[in-house]
Amino acid sequence: MRAGAVVRLTLADGRVGLGEASPLPAFGGGTLDDTLAVLAQFAPLLVGHSLAEAAALLDQQDMAAPGMSALGCAIDTALLDLDAQVACVP
C-alpha cells in the first residue's frame, strides 16, 4: 500500500484545485512525512499569488529535496485543475 495526501488549492472566488502527493521512497522521492513537512513550509508562500506566480514559485524549488517531487506533482496538478476551471475547460 502506498501512502499519499491530497493537496487542495482554493482561489479567492472559491474554486478548488486538487492534486495528489504520493511519494516513492524507494526511488529517492522521500516519505509522506517529508512531503507534508515541505508542504507546511511551501503552502504559505502561495497565498495571495496568481496561478502563474504560484507556478513560477514552484519552478524555483529544489525538486531533489526529500518530499518535494511528490509535492511538486500535487501542486502542479492542482494549479492545472484551476487553470482549466478558470478557462472553462472540462
trRosetta pair geometry for C-beta under 8 A, 3 or more apart (Angstrom, degrees):
i j d omega theta_ij theta_ji phi_ij phi_ji
2 22 5.5 51 143 -172 120 116
2 24 7.7 -27 -138 -94 124 71
3 22 7.2 169 96 -139 39 74
3 23 7.9 -12 82 48 85 83
3 31 7.9 20 70 -176 128 76
3 32 4.4 -69 115 -41 121 146
4 20 5.8 17 164 -178 137 94
4 21 5.8 167 -162 89 84 51
4 22 3.4 -34 -95 -91 124 83
4 23 7.5 163 -103 12 72 58
4 32 6.7 -140 -94 -106 24 115
4 70 7.7 -143 -129 -172 86 129
5 20 7.5 159 83 -155 39 55
5 21 4.9 -9 59 60 86 103
5 22 7.9 175 21 -71 51 56
5 32 6.5 126 -23 -155 104 104
5 35 6.7 179 26 111 122 127
5 36 6.5 107 -26 -79 161 94
5 39 7.7 -78 93 -33 149 163
5 74 7.4 0 86 -109 83 160
6 18 5.9 -20 -173 -161 106 103
6 19 7.3 147 -161 77 58 39
6 20 5.9 -33 -104 -100 63 65
6 21 7.7 -176 -88 20 15 78
6 74 7.7 171 -154 -148 31 121
7 18 7.0 142 77 -159 55 50
7 19 4.5 -18 59 65 106 92
7 20 7.4 -163 15 -78 83 14
7 21 5.8 71 -29 -20 110 109
7 39 7.0 -147 -105 -127 112 129
7 71 7.3 103 -65 -146 147 68
7 74 4.0 102 10 153 131 121
7 75 6.0 -64 124 -72 159 59
7 77 7.9 118 59 64 111 100
7 78 5.4 -95 103 -39 102 142
8 16 5.9 -18 -166 -165 98 108
8 17 7.4 149 -157 77 47 48
8 18 5.8 -16 -101 -102 68 72
8 78 7.0 172 -131 -127 20 136
9 16 7.1 149 78 -157 47 55
9 17 4.6 -13 60 59 100 100
9 18 7.9 -164 23 -72 72 28
9 19 7.6 30 -5 4 104 106
9 46 7.1 -82 -127 146 114 149
9 54 7.7 98 -151 179 149 163
9 75 7.2 85 -50 -140 131 70
9 78 4.3 116 9 149 114 130
9 79 6.8 18 45 -69 163 59
9 82 6.3 -68 93 -40 118 137
10 14 6.9 -25 -170 -146 101 28
10 15 7.2 159 -153 83 56 43
10 16 5.2 -20 -99 -101 77 75
10 17 7.8 -166 -74 22 32 69
11 14 6.8 -31 75 37 80 22
11 15 4.5 13 33 54 120 91
11 16 7.8 -135 13 -68 76 33
11 17 7.8 71 -29 -11 93 99
11 82 6.2 136 -44 -148 116 127
11 86 7.9 124 -69 -72 165 108
15 82 6.0 119 122 -132 120 86
15 85 5.0 159 -164 123 137 148
15 86 7.2 175 73 -63 172 75
16 82 7.9 -109 139 -86 15 93
17 77 7.8 171 162 119 102 59
17 78 3.8 112 122 -178 103 70
17 79 6.3 104 135 -67 162 18
17 80 7.5 140 -159 60 130 43
17 81 3.7 147 -145 79 89 109
17 82 3.7 -68 -54 -42 134 91
17 85 7.1 -139 -78 7 89 130
18 77 7.3 -36 110 120 51 104
18 78 5.7 -119 121 -105 5 86
18 81 5.8 39 39 -1 57 177
19 73 6.9 173 175 123 118 60
19 74 3.6 131 121 -173 111 55
19 75 5.9 -144 56 -51 161 15
19 76 6.8 121 -126 58 149 49
19 77 3.4 135 -119 71 99 103
19 78 3.7 -87 -17 -34 108 86
19 79 7.8 7 -49 3 136 63
19 81 7.0 -151 -58 -4 79 126
20 73 7.4 -35 81 117 64 106
20 74 5.6 -132 80 -106 18 90
20 77 6.7 -14 22 63 65 160
21 32 7.7 123 118 -130 101 74
21 35 5.0 159 155 176 132 143
21 39 7.4 -121 -11 -64 171 128
21 70 4.3 88 -166 147 83 96
21 71 5.2 16 -119 -88 135 47
21 73 6.6 141 -106 69 62 94
21 74 3.7 -45 -56 -39 85 140
22 70 6.1 -153 59 -145 26 118
23 29 4.3 -174 -162 121 84 110
23 30 5.1 -72 -159 80 150 73
23 31 6.0 157 88 -156 142 10
23 32 5.9 -166 32 -69 112 50
23 34 6.7 77 -78 63 174 108
23 35 5.1 -159 -34 -44 125 127
23 67 5.9 -56 -81 -115 147 56
23 69 7.3 108 -119 71 85 88
23 70 3.8 -85 -73 -38 75 151
24 27 4.3 19 111 30 117 110
24 28 8.0 13 95 44 84 43
24 29 4.5 73 54 25 66 136
24 70 7.6 158 2 -73 63 113
25 28 7.7 66 -170 -58 35 10
25 29 6.3 -98 -75 60 28 78
25 30 6.5 -61 -101 123 72 14
25 31 5.2 21 -81 -81 120 69
29 66 7.6 99 147 -146 30 56
29 67 7.3 88 155 -83 67 26
29 69 5.0 -93 -135 61 93 123
29 70 5.6 91 167 -38 119 101
30 34 3.4 -104 176 83 122 153
30 35 6.1 146 106 -47 121 75
30 38 8.0 63 119 -15 167 131
30 65 7.6 13 -51 131 141 55
30 66 3.2 125 -95 -175 117 74
30 67 3.7 -96 111 -45 154 59
30 68 7.3 89 5 7 146 57
30 69 7.5 152 20 31 104 90
30 70 6.9 -122 65 9 102 117
31 34 4.8 110 50 2 68 99
31 35 7.1 -127 102 -2 42 87
31 66 7.3 8 16 174 66 113
31 67 6.9 -32 57 -77 46 97
32 35 5.4 -53 -149 36 37 114
32 36 6.2 35 154 -18 68 105
32 67 7.8 93 -148 -118 12 104
32 70 8.0 -83 -103 108 53 163
33 36 5.8 -54 -144 38 31 109
33 37 6.3 34 154 -21 64 106
33 67 7.7 -98 90 -85 43 135
34 37 5.8 -58 -151 35 29 112
34 38 6.4 26 154 -15 65 106
34 66 4.0 -86 -159 137 149 101
34 67 3.1 -161 124 -46 91 119
35 38 5.9 -56 -149 38 30 108
35 39 6.3 35 150 -23 64 107
35 67 3.7 -161 -69 -156 47 100
35 68 7.8 -171 -113 -53 65 23
35 70 4.7 -49 -104 81 132 124
35 71 5.1 169 -154 -52 85 95
36 39 5.3 -49 -146 34 34 118
36 40 6.5 40 153 -24 64 100
36 67 7.4 -92 16 -155 42 142
37 40 5.8 -49 -153 28 32 113
37 41 6.9 23 151 -10 61 105
37 67 6.4 106 51 58 88 171
38 41 5.8 -61 -155 41 36 107
38 42 5.8 18 156 -11 72 118
38 65 6.7 135 -102 114 134 120
38 66 7.7 -171 -44 95 125 61
38 67 4.5 173 -1 106 128 119
38 68 5.3 -154 -155 -81 164 69
38 71 5.1 -135 96 -9 123 160
39 42 5.9 -65 -132 46 27 101
39 43 5.6 38 171 -37 68 108
39 67 7.9 -99 -20 155 80 123
39 71 5.5 -160 -69 -124 83 128
40 43 6.6 -34 -127 18 18 113
41 44 7.7 -73 178 27 27 99
41 45 8.0 19 140 -15 60 112
42 45 5.6 -60 -166 28 50 117
42 46 7.1 46 147 -25 76 102
42 61 7.1 7 -114 -98 132 141
42 71 6.7 119 40 152 152 143
42 75 7.7 -81 128 -64 136 152
43 46 6.0 -57 -162 24 40 112
43 47 7.6 51 149 -36 66 93
44 47 5.8 -34 -161 3 47 118
45 49 7.9 5 142 -12 62 137
45 57 5.7 174 135 -175 118 146
46 49 5.7 -101 -165 37 48 117
46 54 4.9 46 -140 -124 95 108
46 57 6.6 -165 -90 73 69 152
46 75 7.7 -147 -81 -146 147 126
49 53 3.8 -128 -174 97 108 122
49 54 4.8 144 101 -58 122 77
49 57 6.7 43 134 -15 176 135
50 53 4.6 95 50 8 78 103
50 54 6.9 -139 93 -6 40 87
51 54 5.7 -54 -147 36 30 112
51 55 6.4 32 153 -19 64 105
51 79 5.6 136 -160 -157 93 93
51 82 5.7 -163 -105 103 127 122
51 83 5.8 150 166 -76 155 82
51 86 7.2 -128 -18 -3 152 153
52 55 5.7 -53 -149 35 31 112
52 56 6.5 33 151 -19 64 105
53 56 5.5 -53 -149 35 34 113
53 57 6.5 38 151 -21 65 102
54 57 5.6 -50 -150 33 33 113
54 58 6.5 36 150 -20 63 104
54 75 7.5 -137 158 173 108 113
54 79 5.9 -169 101 -104 120 125
55 58 5.5 -52 -151 34 34 115
55 59 6.5 38 150 -23 64 104
55 76 7.4 78 -124 -117 86 72
55 79 5.5 141 -74 170 93 160
56 59 5.5 -49 -149 32 34 116
56 60 6.8 35 152 -22 62 104
57 60 5.8 -58 -157 30 34 113
57 61 7.4 45 147 -36 62 97
58 61 5.9 -44 -163 8 40 117
58 72 6.0 129 -173 -136 106 82
58 75 5.5 -171 -105 107 134 132
58 76 6.4 162 153 -70 159 81
58 79 7.5 -119 -8 -20 153 152
61 65 7.4 -88 167 25 93 125
61 68 5.8 -163 147 -164 121 128
61 72 6.5 -163 78 -87 133 111
62 65 4.5 84 96 -25 104 106
62 68 6.2 85 90 68 63 175
63 68 5.3 -154 -134 114 36 113
63 69 5.1 73 -178 -86 88 76
63 72 5.5 -21 -115 -20 98 162
64 68 7.2 9 52 58 21 127
64 69 7.6 38 -90 -49 24 105
65 68 4.1 67 67 -12 92 133
67 70 6.0 -63 -161 43 48 107
67 71 5.9 41 149 -17 79 113
68 71 5.5 -60 -141 45 35 109
68 72 5.7 43 157 -28 70 106
69 72 5.5 -49 -143 33 29 116
69 73 6.6 33 154 -20 61 102
70 73 5.8 -52 -153 32 31 112
70 74 6.5 29 151 -17 64 106
71 74 5.6 -55 -149 37 35 112
71 75 6.1 28 157 -14 70 107
72 75 6.0 -57 -141 41 28 104
72 76 5.9 29 159 -19 64 111
73 76 5.8 -58 -143 39 25 111
73 77 6.2 25 157 -19 63 109
74 77 5.9 -57 -149 36 27 110
74 78 6.4 24 155 -16 63 108
75 78 5.6 -54 -146 39 33 111
75 79 6.2 34 154 -20 66 106
76 79 5.7 -54 -147 37 30 111
76 80 6.4 29 154 -17 64 106
77 80 5.7 -54 -147 38 31 110
77 81 6.3 38 150 -24 64 104
78 81 5.4 -48 -149 32 33 117
78 82 6.5 30 153 -15 64 104
79 82 5.7 -55 -150 39 33 109
79 83 6.2 40 150 -24 66 103
80 83 5.3 -46 -144 33 35 117
80 84 6.4 36 156 -19 64 102
81 84 6.0 -57 -156 34 28 110
81 85 6.6 26 149 -18 63 107
82 85 5.5 -53 -147 36 36 112
82 86 6.2 36 156 -19 69 105
83 86 5.9 -57 -149 37 28 109
83 87 6.2 13 157 -5 64 113
84 87 5.9 -66 -144 48 28 103
84 89 4.5 -94 -156 74 79 97
84 90 7.3 -31 166 109 118 7
85 88 7.4 28 -178 -77 32 34
85 89 7.9 -88 -54 48 19 65
